[in-house]
Amino acid sequence: MSPLLSVRNLNVQINEQPILHRISLELAPGEVHVLLGPNGAGKSTLGNVIMGNPAYSVTDGEMLFNGMDLLPLSVDQRAQAGIFLSFQNPLEVPGISLFSFLKSAYDLTHNTHERLWTFRKQLSGTLQDLAMDESYLDRDLNVGFSGGEKKKAEILQMLTLNPKLAILDETDSGLDVDAVKAVSHGVARYMEDAEHTLLIITHSTRILESLHVDRVHILAEGHIVHEGDASLIDEINTHGFERYLSLQ
Amino acid sequence: MNEKTYLDEISHSRYDFRYAEDNYFKVDQGLNEDIVLEISREKGDPDWMRDFRIHSLKQYHRLSVPDWGPDISGLHMEDIITYIRPGHAGMTPKWNELPGEIRETFERLGIPQAERDSLAGVGAQYDSEIVYHNVREEVAAQGVVYTDLESALHGPYADMIRSHFMHLVPCTDHKFAALHGAVWSGGSFVYVPKGVSVDIPLQSYFRLNAPGAGQFEHTLIIVDEGASLHFIEGCSAPKYNVANLHAGCVELYVEKNAHLRYSTIENWSKNMYNLNTKRAVVKEGGLMEWASGSFGSHVSYLYPTTILAGAKAKMTYTGITFAGAGQNLDTGMKVVHSAPDTASVIHAKSISKSGGISTYRSAVTVTPAGTGSKSTANCESLMLDDQSRSDTIPVLNINTADAEIGHEARIGQISNEAIFYLMSRGLSEEEARARIVSGFADSVSKELPLEYAVEMNNLIRLEMKGSIG
């Protein structure tokens, strides 16, 4: 099958400092990939670069999404093409309700103008799945949300926007058991669609327990130092990253 | 692509239209005793008012231009026409009796529609005179008086006007208060009798149409014991290449246990010098609420002032200022706690963009009589680029030992991370910025009447259009 996302020999800088080196990845539709690595390895950077964060500059290599060159596309164009990034630290934006934000985002990524009431009804099922009270919709986007609430709100956005590729950046870190359960449930629901594709960035592995992982990439100091199948997760859980740190 | 030009056309079409002032009565440019006497004669002032004008004119000549705020050297009093009356006879309570161009002006501004939908009464001023005034029958039946000040000067409330007019803002207060005293014209008088609650708002709209003219309307509101009122003031003008001047005066009397909410959305054109004075006095247990959005004018000096003169009197001030290219908006508020257990809550926001200067200037005074007073202030400024400026100049003058005073100020910029976040959900950069800016203003727009909140969001959107390089 032709890949959904194809990253080839990507070099990335921030403030003229190289930060990612010759990164190559290929995700076929329906696959679940995991990006593991110690803190500071550049995992979040890669997620940000795929989404198009202008803080980073791609100095070499290419990135294709459904065969389309991603590099010239702005962040919103990538979102409209079907890429979603669940943020590690979702930003608080006062004065915009979660509902009106979701509504704008949905309309823009689906090129539609959904009716308010219909849209609100659509959301209520998803909210229940995530064990979120409907009153969250009327609160300002992420303002005063706990860590777990913010991550649940990210998954709510993912499930609502229904992207082809979702990148989950440390979505499970720092959450209590219930929140991990809700988030995992949401992610599992997302993967019920055979076309949906995941790139999960994590340094723990709790969120992976309920998922079928196709491929694992280990990133250390800006290089992909090792790749393998799901068994690599158990190995990392047992031995840690130590043995990969000097392989580059 | 020339989106800017296209947008300028849209953005101005709402306010930037004008009609010729054919057959209008106007005085000569400038200011002297003959002009003041001519205005007084034209308006049929009682003697005391004529004398007051002349006294004010003397004060005007004596007082000097403020030297502590934005530069107003571009304002030449000798070029300003202080009185210009639309060429028709007097005021009417019927829109369809207005001359075509004046009626059309207010139609385009949406005033008659708003009156039908959501207001208890409307006054509309065109240049120097109120041309329309109407109040719903059921409101009038409660004894509420809402009329132009000129009529009130000759009617049963003449004594009340005399004992309140420019008592709160004396003509010696500052140079432009003196100017106002000399040439004031138009504005509204509202009296709400004891215990009467006016449930839907009254609104006055001020439109300055003529180039090089000044508008000096006077608003006098008395909310008697236990009564309550929401009053809305709106203003706009088309843009000219010559300076226009607005030096209005607002005096608000909030009696014992009374409640007054005063909302303003000001969108003067960007050639306007807005040197306006607003002041309220609040008696025991009374509540004064200010909600204010300032978007227009070239230079503004605007500091609504509240004197908490009775025990447990309260004041809240919620205001936002948006300074774009070529604008220097010096706004803020003052409050004097001169009675025990009085309280004030201040929530001020400013946005500056494209080289605009926004200054928040405030003074909180607690006199020795203001024991147990509380005041909290929260000021937030948002600068949208590196050329813009934002300053906060708070003054605290506390003369009791037990006052609780808090002041917080924050100045920030839109973070690139926040823009990235919103864009990652499909919003364009422009849309993302506009949403963040309206979100910043949201806590203030919530305080404004609905139509004005919508209006304010539209203004922010228009200001934000084309702001992306």
Chai-1 contact restraints between the chains, C-beta under 6 A:
chainA,res_idxA,chainB,res_idxB,connection_type,confidence,min_distance_angstrom,max_distance_angstrom,comment,restraint_id
A,M51,B,S424,contact,1.0,0.0,6.0,A-B,restraint_1
A,N53,B,F420,contact,1.0,0.0,6.0,A-B,restraint_2
A,V75,B,M423,contact,1.0,0.0,6.0,A-B,restraint_3
A,V75,B,S424,contact,1.0,0.0,6.0,A-B,restraint_4
A,D76,B,M423,contact,1.0,0.0,6.0,A-B,restraint_5
A,D76,B,G426,contact,1.0,0.0,6.0,A-B,restraint_6
A,D76,B,L427,contact,1.0,0.0,6.0,A-B,restraint_7
A,D76,B,S428,contact,1.0,0.0,6.0,A-B,restraint_8
A,A79,B,S424,contact,1.0,0.0,6.0,A-B,restraint_9
A,A79,B,R425,contact,1.0,0.0,6.0,A-B,restraint_10
A,A79,B,G426,contact,1.0,0.0,6.0,A-B,restraint_11
A,Q80,B,G426,contact,1.0,0.0,6.0,A-B,restraint_12
A,L85,B,S424,contact,1.0,0.0,6.0,A-B,restraint_13
A,L91,B,E417,contact,1.0,0.0,6.0,A-B,restraint_14
A,L91,B,A418,contact,1.0,0.0,6.0,A-B,restraint_15
A,L91,B,Y421,contact,1.0,0.0,6.0,A-B,restraint_16
A,V93,B,G439,contact,1.0,0.0,6.0,A-B,restraint_17
A,P94,B,G439,contact,1.0,0.0,6.0,A-B,restraint_18
A,G95,B,G439,contact,1.0,0.0,6.0,A-B,restraint_19
A,G95,B,F440,contact,1.0,0.0,6.0,A-B,restraint_20
A,G95,B,D442,contact,1.0,0.0,6.0,A-B,restraint_21
A,I96,B,R435,contact,1.0,0.0,6.0,A-B,restraint_22
A,I96,B,G439,contact,1.0,0.0,6.0,A-B,restraint_23
A,A105,B,R425,contact,1.0,0.0,6.0,A-B,restraint_24
A,A105,B,G426,contact,1.0,0.0,6.0,A-B,restraint_25
A,L108,B,G426,contact,1.0,0.0,6.0,A-B,restraint_26
A,T109,B,G426,contact,1.0,0.0,6.0,A-B,restraint_27
